[in-house]
Amino acid sequence: MTTLQQSDHGGDVRLTGISKTYDNGFTAVRPLDLTVPQGSFFALLGASGCGKTTTLRMIAGLEEPTTGTVHLGDQDVTGLPPYKRPVNTVFQSYALFPHLDIFENVAFGLRRRGIKSVKKQVEEMLDLVQLGEHKRKKPHQLSGGQQQRVAVARALINHPKVLLLDEPLGALDLKLRRQMQLELKRIQTEVGITFVHVTHDQEEAMTMADTVAVMNQGRVEQLGAPTDLYENPGSTFVANFLGTSNFVEAEIMGRAGDALTLRAGDGKLTLPADRCSAATATGGKVLVGVRPEKISLTHADDAAGIADGRNRITGRITESSFIGVSTQFVVDSPLCDAFEVYVQNVERDARLVPGAEVVLHWNPAHTFGLDAAQDIEAGVEKVSEDAAA
Amino acid sequence: MRWLRKNLVVIAGLITLAYLLLPNVVVTVFSFNKPKGRFNYEWQQFSLDAWKNPCGVADMCGSLSLSLQIAFWATLGATALGTMIAFALVRYRFRARGAVNSLIFLPMAMPEVVMAASLLTLFLNMGAQLGFWTILIAHIMFCLSFVVTAVKARVMSMDPRLEQAAQDLYAGPVQTFVRVTLPIAAPGIAAGALLAFALSFDDFIITNFNAGSTVTFPMFVWGSAQRGTPVQINVIGTAMFLIAVLCVLAGMMVGRRKNKTVS
């Protein structure tokens, strides 16, 4: 328990100017600074190959940084081998020792540190993850979810300053994954240890983490609380990688108080100035973004009933798919050829079928503005990538 | 006819087994023979004489003990070296790794007689005294390739993350090797060692060339076959066979009990 008490102060993970270039010349991580506050649940989110796992491995000591330093609290651990760092890892596909039973797997770290009486601690830890009766089984006799819990127990029993999780839920099926997300969150709250979680699953990151760092091509694109990232993305990559976004190119016409007036095609849109991360000079181009679930759909015949002050765009429905809680529409408009709109199935309008002329409208407060000089498609998940993951 | 069609696979299997085991049966049966002349080639009558007095033939048990010693040390040497080579080949990238990878198989591919003669030439040119040490060196040499092959297959299938996990859990390099790497590689190493023992114990050609005046068990059997075969040779053969079978059975029983306790 002493390690736990020591870590109560200044247990931040601090990465300073850290980068990694492999011998073959591939740069996995570009110089980045990152501070993970003590006791937080921190997620590194990104597609495969974005450098998130390499960053994690540099904290663990399994990868040597090309430049930069790693600090745990006040201690510089950059030069320390993994077995001397007060950090433990839950590996992707768990890496449980196949020749040892569950009890010995969990006891491994304690024994290596020369602790003789491990029985009580190990049994307590196995009870915490509800595997007490399986302690004499070998790892291959457990299900995926059980193996995952053993991996967590094996790391947590050492009371590390930081627990690193490398895609720990990747091998589980969807339902079990949801369950384990809540379970991990519960354990983290209970033990109060800093968790650094690497994942490519945006929902997983948003569900579990206090802070999410979105990584792309070896850089941190944006860092913040899940709601901030989702509601106010700073780049098209973040906007597309976290959920789905619709974009319209627009020109800034002027400013009225806190709001920017924009012209998009023939229409007029309003954007709160503090939600625009691009330059706000009149005449400048911006990308106007809005999330599909913020948009309301009204049939063109009822357009007169739409409240004033809402952003509106006209279009025609090209596709609709019913998925239970909501219906997802694709709307073709002169400004954007595939507007995605999610409508809750509360009061379904039978006229909203493919071919119908509609008006899309939304509260301007849900609009965000981005620099127009970037790829609108950045971060859009490709179907093939999804299948591979 | 239908019965035949149904049981064809079983019949074919039994015939193959018989084909494999018949020589062993002959060896065993003739270890209970009481031959008339010096040759143990015709069945005369049942007798336990040879089993009661297995070392009754001059020099035979001496040669057996020598063969066992050589096999033991050759296994030890070849397994230690071969394991290290296998790890180096799988885990590390070094210059000429590809060349070493193929050269290590050369002793397996070379005709044994040619190798035996060349080794003799080498030893004579170096002025080495032929005997126990030259036999041992030769045996380690040809066992090495087999051990490397067996261990390499195992090491290649090992997840390097297991060792990283051990390091992450406070095991230093030595601890990681002893506690994780070695136990997981053990089946491959054991297979290599068994192979090395079997190969060394009954090697005749290379041994015969490089033994000088030393006589190993296979050489003794060959030598006595010229003048007449004592029944004791069959006794030793049968005993070795039985020990091997017992080892296999014991291994299976240990494995089964392990599975029972955990499930």
Chai-1 contact restraints between the chains, C-beta under 6 A:
chainA,res_idxA,chainB,res_idxB,connection_type,confidence,min_distance_angstrom,max_distance_angstrom,comment,restraint_id
A,L62,B,Q164,contact,1.0,0.0,6.0,A-B,restraint_1
A,P82,B,Q167,contact,1.0,0.0,6.0,A-B,restraint_2
A,P82,B,D168,contact,1.0,0.0,6.0,A-B,restraint_3
A,Y83,B,Q167,contact,1.0,0.0,6.0,A-B,restraint_4
A,Y83,B,Y170,contact,1.0,0.0,6.0,A-B,restraint_5
A,Y83,B,A171,contact,1.0,0.0,6.0,A-B,restraint_6
A,Y83,B,G172,contact,1.0,0.0,6.0,A-B,restraint_7
A,N88,B,D168,contact,1.0,0.0,6.0,A-B,restraint_8
A,T89,B,D168,contact,1.0,0.0,6.0,A-B,restraint_9
A,F91,B,R161,contact,1.0,0.0,6.0,A-B,restraint_10
A,F91,B,A165,contact,1.0,0.0,6.0,A-B,restraint_11
A,A95,B,R161,contact,1.0,0.0,6.0,A-B,restraint_12
A,A95,B,L162,contact,1.0,0.0,6.0,A-B,restraint_13
A,A95,B,A165,contact,1.0,0.0,6.0,A-B,restraint_14
A,H99,B,P183,contact,1.0,0.0,6.0,A-B,restraint_15
A,H99,B,I184,contact,1.0,0.0,6.0,A-B,restraint_16
A,F108,B,L169,contact,1.0,0.0,6.0,A-B,restraint_17
A,G109,B,L169,contact,1.0,0.0,6.0,A-B,restraint_18
A,G109,B,Y170,contact,1.0,0.0,6.0,A-B,restraint_19
A,R112,B,Y170,contact,1.0,0.0,6.0,A-B,restraint_20
A,R112,B,A171,contact,1.0,0.0,6.0,A-B,restraint_21
A,R113,B,Y170,contact,1.0,0.0,6.0,A-B,restraint_22
A,R136,B,V262,contact,1.0,0.0,6.0,A-B,restraint_23
A,K137,B,V262,contact,1.0,0.0,6.0,A-B,restraint_24
A,K138,B,V262,contact,1.0,0.0,6.0,A-B,restraint_25
